[in-house]
């Protein structure tokens, strides 16, 4: 049987602001613009230069930061976080930023990514007397920093970061400074902007645009930024490796109005659609995209193929996160509540249905069925990425091959399982060319591990087991 309906989930997004009198409000809007990166919890920690105070909770940004809670938040600097819960990783204690209070001061941490050697480091730290309060791998860094043998925080952080393996974009804040770090492979996006006399750091540039910050540059792999009232200083804690930006940031995760490492996401997705039409031109009447990430791809496919683009699927944006699905029949109804076919567009038509990926197969099967129930004569599924055959250990919730339909079935078998009249995946080469990150430039490489099985870092045995990310 196909798995329960579930798509890809990125684990989190981070946002920070330093040196702005409305830091709490700026962080609220920044996190709201990153809501697509995590919908299970949100939090922020602020400093007024003398102490750190935090507010966090489970739920959406608008649910956690009520007007009453926002009234009590003040400070010139803040870091914030939105997250998804993974297996065994729910609960208030795992919501970030994590806040630690010491006799000599306080420290807050926010993290986007996943550490593949977190289990080993945690075991070592526990053997040395550390007591962990969460199941999040983020807490590992806090213990490493506190146990560092340097008096200067910056040196302790650099020493701690050198022990980490995997994907991470970290924001670390104390009463007097904010430290920003990106892993040596640059697996996650992270950008620096300026807002008045202050500075803003965010997982995506769309958050900079929303708060009115001017984009300065992307944080470089292996780079440590120290932001304080004195400005921004840049140092290195590791030599940067060949850039391995997560390909799914372009295919699925990032907002279309974001620029990821200088490449506009909407433009990249349109190019993916155009390349799909070059690789597989289908004789059809209408092209439609599965909302939201595939709309840009569908527009590109329609432009290149000459087949008209139509809004054949409508997404209901008012379905609650906590919709209860206690039976199979109600689960089916839940899908229809979230996504509906437009009968007047697809009835009697040969439809090209464009989607970004097929992970477990269930969603694709149900969408194909809905389109045919609405009268579609044929449904041809085209996917703007290659088959996902391998698990991700860097912060996406596909940690086992058993979850992935393409690891068990051929393309023809997947076509039969989802009920499509044809099924086309974009080639790896076509995807690379369309996005515009050629491998002949090592500064613009990308991670293709979920498609090719070639991981940019060492993968530890413990990483093969479910572990709470972020």
C-alpha positions, 0 to 999 in steps of 0.5 A: 500500500502507498503511504499516508498522504504527506509531502516533503517538509523542510525542518525550519527557517531562521531570522535575526535582527540586530540594532533596530528599535522595533526588533520584536515587530521586525522579527514577527514579520520576518518569521511570518514570511518564512512560515512555509518553512515550518508550521508546527512551532515558532519562537523569538528571543530578544535582548535589550543589551542587559538580558535575554527574554524569549517567547515561543509556542506550538502553532503558527506565527500568528497563533504564538505571537498574539497581540498581548504577548507582543506588547510585552516584548521589547529590545533592539535585537532578536533571533527567531525560528519557525519549525516542523516537528519530526518523528518523536520531536514534537513538544514545547521544549523543542521549539526554538530559539533555545534559551540558556541562562548562565551565571555569566550571562545568557545565550540563545540558539536558532538552527536550520538543518540537521547534524549527522553526527549529533548522536555521537556528540551527544553521547560524548557530552553526556559521558562528560556530565552534560544533561540535555533538556530537549531531543533537538540536535541544536542543543548539542552546539550549546553544550559544545560552546559552554565546554569550549576551553576559550575565554572568548565566545567567538573562539568557543563557537568556532571550536564547537562548529569545527566538531559538527558534521552536516547541514546548519545555518546557526544564529547565536545571540547573547546580550552584546552580539549575534553570531551567524554561521553556515556549514562548510558545504553551504547546504542551507540558504542564509542571507545578510541584509541591512535595515537602517543602521541595523542588520538582518539575517534570514533563511530567505531573501523574501524575509528581507524584502518583507521587512524592508531590508536591503540585501547585502550578500549571502553568507558564505560556506564556513563563514562566521559573522559577528554582528554587534553595535560596532558593525559586522565582522567576518571570520572563517571557522572552516575552509569552504568545500565545494558548494552543495546548496540543497537542490530542493530549495529551488524545486520546492521549499523556497518562496518564488520571490526569494533569490537563493544564492543569486538565482531567483526561485520563480525564474529557476522553476519556469526554466525547469518547466521549459526544460521539461517541455524540451525533454518530453513534449506531450500532445495535450489540451491544457497544462495545470500546476499543483499549487503552490510550488509547481505553478511557476513550472507549469507556466514555463512548460506551457510557454515552451510547449504552446499548450495553454496554461489553466488553473485546473487545481485550486488550493483551499488556504483556509484548511486548519493545520489540526484537521483530524482524519480518524478514518480512511474516508475522512482522510480522502475528504481531507485531501479534497478540502485542501485541493479541488479540481476545476471541472470547467477547465479539465472536463473532456480535456487531455491534461498535463499535470505538473508537480515538483516531486513524487515522494511517497506517491499517495498525493499524486495518486489522489490528485490524478483521481480527482482530475479524472473524476472531474472529467479529465480525458487523460492525465499526464504527470510531469515532474520538475525533478528526477525520481527521489530514491535516497533519503535526506539527512540534512534537514528534510523529513525523508530519513529512510528509503522505505518512505520513497516510492522511487526507491522501490518501483520503476517509473512505469510501476509508479505510473500505474500506481498513481493512475496516470496516462504517462509519467515523466521525470526531469533528468538530473542534467536537465535540472542542473542546467535549468536552475543554472548552477553548473558543476564546472564552477565549484562555487555554484554546486548543489546537493543532489544526494536524494536523486543520486545517492552521492552525499556531500558529507560523511554519513554516520550510522546513527544518522540512518535512525530517526533523530529530532532535527532542528 
